[in-house]
C-alpha cells in the first residue's frame, strides 16, 4: 500500500516536471521567434 502510494506520487511529480519543462521550452521558443521577427522588421525598415 505504501509502495503504491509513493509510486503514484513519483509519477505525478515526474509528469508535472515534464509539463513544466515543455512549457518553459515553448515559451523560450516563442520569445526567440519574437526576437527574430523584431530583428527582421528592424532590418527591413
Long-range contacts (C-beta under 8 A, 24 or more apart in sequence): none
